[in-house]
């Protein structure tokens, strides 16, 4: 008897995760035989849980908050983009038993911004809020789109400046504090802070969103996040959450594991329908 290949997402908390549904839809669409579950794994239990998962036949893992840096340290080998980000969200078991670490977040974000939403990044002024793991994972792919300027803003200014320094060889990127943004305006504001998870919005000066500009929250929820609502109130032409990024990064991981790229737009439409949003 042949059992389906086993995959999972580890994180803490994990109850809100849409990843099991996404991968079930991908599997049905592509005719792949697999199971995908969500497992609550706090940071202190990560090493034990990941060893047990692969030792008992697991084929691949996604890792979310707060485990991406731990997965980076645990992987036997890394993709170039994971090494650059110093964070891993996808682990894949290789035929020789080694575990490969990748970071699909940035590619997922870029695919959603440019492919699904039709946003032009080249030459534009981009503001990335937050200098933590979420922002670190998307910086290189964003800079590869050649924005005119990319500013990382963070409550702790030094963290933003250090992160900008790490990625300065890839394009025009600088680090700032939130208060230092007064008098500037941006065509695209990306929220990579955890503020939305706490029902808050970063403390941004007024007039920071350029006319016709867009807002994008890397977080997502059943309702519009506080940052998505902030974007709407600020007059954004488009203000959306990260459900598209979630699906797109999952598709990249699915292809790494299974060798086939699923269609993402039907899955995004299905998730949005479940939230009462238009496709």
ZITA-V729767 format. One record per backbone hydrogen bond with DSSP energy under -1.0 kcal/mol. NH is the residue of the N-H (numbers start at 1). CO is the residue of the C=O. E is the energy in kcal/mol with one decimal. If there is no record, write none. Layout:
# ZITA-V729767
{{NH;CO;E} {NH;CO;E}}
This chain:
# ZITA-V729767
{{5;33;-1.5} {7;35;-2.4} {8;60;-1.3} {9;37;-2.3} {10;62;-2.7} {11;39;-1.5} {12;65;-2.6} {17;14;-2.0} {22;18;-2.3} {23;19;-2.7} {24;20;-1.8} {25;21;-2.3} {26;22;-2.3} {27;23;-2.5} {28;24;-2.2} {29;25;-2.3} {30;26;-2.1} {31;27;-1.2} {32;27;-1.7} {35;5;-2.6} {37;7;-1.6} {39;9;-2.8} {41;11;-2.6} {45;42;-1.6} {46;43;-1.4} {49;45;-2.4} {50;46;-3.0} {51;47;-2.0} {52;48;-2.1} {53;49;-2.3} {54;50;-2.1} {55;51;-2.3} {56;52;-1.5} {57;54;-1.3} {58;53;-2.5} {59;6;-3.0} {61;91;-2.3} {62;8;-2.4} {63;89;-1.9} {64;10;-2.4} {67;64;-3.1} {71;67;-2.7} {72;68;-1.7} {73;69;-1.8} {74;70;-1.6} {75;71;-2.0} {76;99;-2.1} {77;99;-1.4} {79;101;-2.2} {83;79;-2.4} {84;80;-2.1} {85;81;-2.2} {86;82;-1.8} {87;82;-1.1} {88;68;-2.1} {89;102;-1.6} {90;102;-1.9} {91;61;-3.2} {92;100;-2.4} {93;59;-2.7} {94;98;-3.3} {97;94;-2.3} {100;92;-3.0} {101;77;-2.9} {102;90;-2.7} {108;104;-2.2} {109;105;-2.6} {110;106;-2.6} {111;107;-2.4} {112;108;-1.8} {113;109;-3.0} {114;110;-2.7} {115;111;-1.4} {116;111;-1.5} {117;112;-2.3} {119;113;-2.8} {123;146;-2.7} {124;121;-2.2} {126;149;-3.0} {127;188;-2.8} {128;151;-3.2} {129;190;-3.2} {130;153;-3.5} {136;132;-2.4} {137;133;-1.9} {139;135;-1.0} {142;138;-1.9} {143;139;-2.7} {144;140;-1.8} {145;142;-1.4} {146;143;-1.8} {148;124;-1.2} {149;124;-1.6} {150;172;-2.2} {151;126;-2.6} {152;174;-3.1} {153;128;-2.6} {154;176;-2.0} {160;156;-1.2} {161;157;-2.4} {162;158;-2.6} {163;159;-2.3} {164;160;-2.4} {165;161;-2.1} {166;162;-1.8} {167;163;-1.3} {170;167;-2.0} {173;171;-1.3} {174;150;-1.9} {176;152;-2.8} {181;178;-1.5} {182;179;-1.1} {184;181;-2.3} {186;208;-2.3} {187;125;-1.7} {188;125;-1.7} {189;214;-2.3} {190;127;-3.3} {191;216;-2.8} {192;129;-2.5} {198;195;-1.2} {199;196;-1.6} {200;195;-2.7} {204;202;-1.4} {210;186;-2.7} {213;210;-2.4} {214;187;-2.5} {215;238;-2.9} {216;189;-2.5} {217;240;-2.4} {218;191;-2.3} {229;225;-2.4} {230;226;-2.4} {231;227;-2.5} {232;228;-1.9} {233;229;-2.3} {234;230;-1.9} {235;232;-1.2} {236;231;-2.5} {237;213;-2.7} {240;215;-2.0} {242;219;-2.7} {246;242;-2.4} {247;243;-2.0} {248;244;-2.6} {249;245;-3.0} {250;246;-1.7} {251;247;-2.0} {252;248;-1.7} {253;249;-1.9} {254;250;-2.8} {255;251;-2.1} {256;252;-1.9} {257;253;-2.3} {258;254;-3.1} {259;255;-2.4} {268;264;-2.6} {269;265;-2.5} {270;266;-1.9} {271;267;-2.4} {272;268;-2.6} {273;269;-2.3} {274;270;-1.7} {276;273;-1.4} {277;272;-3.4}}
